[in-house]
Each structure stands twice: as structure tokens, then as C-alpha cells.
Amino acid sequence: MFKLTFIIAIIVLFNSSVFAQDGEITFRNADAYADINLMIGGINQNLSKNSLIAQYNTANQVNAYNGNLSYVNGLSLGCNLKFGYFINDKKTIAIESGLFFMSQQGFLTLDSFHTEYKSTDKNKKVFRQVLTGKNIVEQINAANYNIPIILHLQKRSSKKIYVALDAGILVNVGFQNNYNSNASFNYEAIYSYGSNNIAVYDASPKPSSEDVLLTYSQFVKEKGTGTIQKYFDSYYKKGYNVGWNVPVNNNTGKVLFKNGSIGYIIEPSLIFHVKETLYINAGIYYISQSFTNYENTTQHRITDVVGSYNTLLSNINSISNTNVGVKLGFKILLGSTKNDDIRSIYLY
């Protein structure tokens, strides 16, 4: 109710004589215009996400740590092309629509990740898999396509300057995120054997002294020759799922989010008269949008087999996107004149 009252009050203000100037021109030369703007701003994302460690067998997990997943350093570059049509005689209120594209870049960061859980190796032996990752960064390049439906209000404040306010909705028709990850993981293994030398799962936080350890600590204890990578590679070749600081195989890809979501945009601006049919816009904008992931985000392990990888985006249910920045563009009058004395539609 408050929002509706606010919008009505703004319309009344812009359609009144509060800003009236002496010698107003009572005729206009066009009912429509094209509006083209470039936009640049910062992005903040609030992520609704699943626990990364919840994707594993939580009943048998030990020493698990989820880490902090966040979106940082967001930047948006946008361009819109709108067509407006005035709906009142004073040419103070118009409806606009068109196309709005934004190229958005940011980084998903995961400071740390660790889990130990029950698994089975290539030789069908049960063991404890130990996974560790640190400082994982995904560069995200998103393509955001929208159809704007805008209420445009304007009023002359001086001979060459006009005050305007655009407010409306953005109907999203596409939101694709391309990622490039620097992820690498440590894969360690702990084997425990019961009666008849059958492999069993040891779920105690601290491994038994009788367990067979394929871990970094064991490498240090044995003072093995060569590098830690060669140490783990030798066991990997024997069928063990181990490795050290292994880069992921599929570090690039794309994730689609559902289209059809409704966002909101507000753009206060100043319009400067350049010549009869050309005007320059300069202002600021605020955009709020939400997106939902297409995929089932409860079925993606970030990694399990050595070198495998599922993007951090796969564990995000939805994104609330806030975009604030500045815009610069121009308006061009369309249509034939109504009088030989050609004047701007912004003069009244």
C-alpha cells in the first residue's frame, strides 16, 4: 500500500505545475522516443546454498568442515535500448519497454573444505576417503538478458535540464553463468582391516594405530624419497584414490538459471537538451533480481574421484542480485512534427 501511494504521489508531482516555468511551450513535436544507455556498477549477491559436506554420506563423516562460500568483487556492464511513448498531453508520463543486457563478472570463493567419509576404491575395498581443498576461486562471467517495462516520469527544471525518474520491472529471459576455476584438492586414504583381513570403515576421528595410512603425515613419518606428489602418484597407479594438490579436470563450464523471474529497477536521472531531437541522460540506478538454479543442487559433490569437479554454482539454490551504479546515454525523438516551429518534447 505504501509503494502504491508513493508512486501515485510522484505521478501527481510530475504532472503538476510545481516545476512550471514562465513562457512554457504548449505544443509538442513527437509522442515517442528511443532511449539508449550504457550502465556500469557493482554487484552484491546473497547466496542461498547447500552445505558442501552434506553431499557426502553424512552418517559416516568425521572431521568435516564446510568452509565459507561467498561472492566478491562483482562488476556489471550493461546496455539497454528502450522505446517510450507518452500517455498524457503534457508529455510528463511515458511507458517504456525494450531490451536490457548486462555482462556481469565476479568471483565465487571458498576459503577451505574438508571431509572424511566412507567410500570404496577401484579394487572394491571399503576405506576412509580424506578430501581437502583451500582457497578455491571461480571466476564467474554471467550474461543477463531482460525485458524492461518502465514507467517514465519527467519534468523541466530549467531551460535545458529536465528531472526524470524511471521505475519498473525487469522480466528475465536468460541468465547464464560461465565459470573458470583454479580448484585443486588433496586426496588421502585410510584403510582399516578387521577379521580375515577384510577392509572395514574406521569412523573414529583419530585413526587407529593399526590402520594403513596413505596420508601426508605418513609420508613425513616415513621420510620417503621424492616429492609428495610422486608418493601419492605411486599409490594412485595401484588403484588407490589418492593424490596431492591435484588440479581438477573440468575447470570450466556453464550453469543456467531459470528465466522468467521478475526484478525491479529504479533510475533517477537528469536529461540535458543538446539539440531539437537529441538529449543526453545521466543518472544512477538500483536493480534487484532473484534467480533459481535449474539443477537439483543436493546431488553434486564438489569432488570425490581424483581430478573430478562440480562447480560451486552447482550447490547454489538461488541468488539474490543487487546492482547499483551509474548510467549515461541519450534519447532521440521519433515521429513527425506537429508544428513548423519544432520544439523538444521536454519543453512544455
Beta strands, then each sheet from edge to edge (+ up, - down):
strand 1: 32-49
strand 2: 62-65
strand 3: 69-86
strand 4: 93-120
strand 5: 126-156
strand 6: 161-181
strand 7: 184-193
strand 8: 199-200
strand 9: 212-214
strand 10: 243-247
strand 11: 252-257
strand 12: 262-275
strand 13: 278-292
strand 14: 316-334
sheet 1: 2+ 4- 3+ 1- 14+ 13- 12+ 6- 5+ 7- 8+
sheet 2: 2+ 4- 3+ 1- 14+ 13- 12+ 6- 11+
sheet 3: 2+ 4- 3+ 1- 14+ 13- 12+ 6- 5+ 7- 9+
sheet 4: 2+ 4- 3+ 1- 14+ 13- 12+ 6- 5+ 7- 10+
end
